[in-house]
Amino acid sequence: MSDFKQNMFDQIQKQSNVQPDQIMKVAQSVQNADFSDEKTVRKLVKQLARLSGKPVSKQKEDKIVKAITNNKMPKDINSLSKLFKN
């Protein structure tokens, strides 16, 4: 694994307490997912919330699902962070 990827996984694990192998399993499970399908996206959001051990309110879940299904996800990390904090 490249140093960049390892550093990224280390940061994710540090901030969320999610193991890199869990991240890879989720990534593989959604590799061919239809992100325009609300049901699929909701399932993924709930799965990620469970993995991280952080609750996601219905309002936040709706906001995330809407952003993903409408292909309006932020392109930079700061904007993405704001989406998940609100």
C-alpha positions in Angstrom: 0.0 0.0 0.0 1.3 3.4 -0.9 2.3 5.9 1.9 -0.5 8.2 0.8 -3.1 5.4 1.2 -1.7 4.3 4.5 -1.7 7.8 5.8 -5.3 8.3 4.7 -6.4 5.0 6.4 -4.5 6.0 9.5 -6.3 9.4 9.6 -9.7 7.8 9.1 -9.0 5.2 11.8 -7.8 7.9 14.2 -10.9 10.1 13.6 -13.5 7.4 13.4 -12.1 4.3 15.0 -13.0 2.3 11.9 -10.4 -0.3 10.8 -9.0 -0.1 7.3 -10.2 -3.6 6.4 -13.8 -2.6 7.3 -13.4 0.4 5.0 -12.2 -1.8 2.2 -15.1 -4.2 2.7 -17.6 -1.3 2.4 -15.8 0.1 -0.6 -15.9 -3.3 -2.4 -19.6 -3.8 -1.5 -20.6 -0.5 -3.2 -18.2 -0.7 -6.1 -21.1 -1.2 -8.6 -23.8 0.4 -6.5 -26.4 2.7 -8.1 -25.9 6.0 -6.1 -29.0 7.5 -7.7 -31.1 5.0 -5.9 -32.3 6.4 -2.5 -32.7 3.0 -0.9 -29.2 2.0 -1.7 -27.7 5.2 -0.5 -29.7 5.1 2.8 -28.5 1.6 3.4 -24.9 2.7 2.9 -25.2 5.8 5.2 -26.7 3.6 7.9 -23.9 1.0 7.5 -21.2 3.6 7.7 -22.8 5.2 10.8 -22.9 1.8 12.5 -19.3 1.1 11.6 -18.1 4.4 13.0 -20.4 4.1 16.1 -21.7 7.6 15.4 -25.4 8.2 15.3 -26.9 10.0 12.2 -30.1 11.9 12.8 -32.9 11.5 10.3 -32.4 15.1 9.2 -28.7 14.5 8.6 -29.3 11.2 6.8 -31.9 12.9 4.5 -29.4 15.7 3.7 -26.6 13.2 2.9 -28.9 11.0 0.8 -30.2 14.0 -1.1 -26.7 15.2 -1.8 -25.5 11.8 -3.1 -28.6 10.9 -5.1 -28.6 14.3 -6.8 -24.9 14.0 -7.5 -24.2 17.1 -5.5 -21.4 15.8 -3.3 -18.8 18.4 -2.3 -15.5 18.1 -4.2 -13.2 19.2 -1.4 -12.7 17.8 2.1 -13.7 21.0 3.9 -17.1 21.2 2.1 -17.6 17.4 2.7 -16.8 17.9 6.4 -19.4 20.6 6.6 -22.0 18.4 5.1 -21.5 15.7 7.7 -21.3 18.2 10.7 -24.6 19.9 10.0 
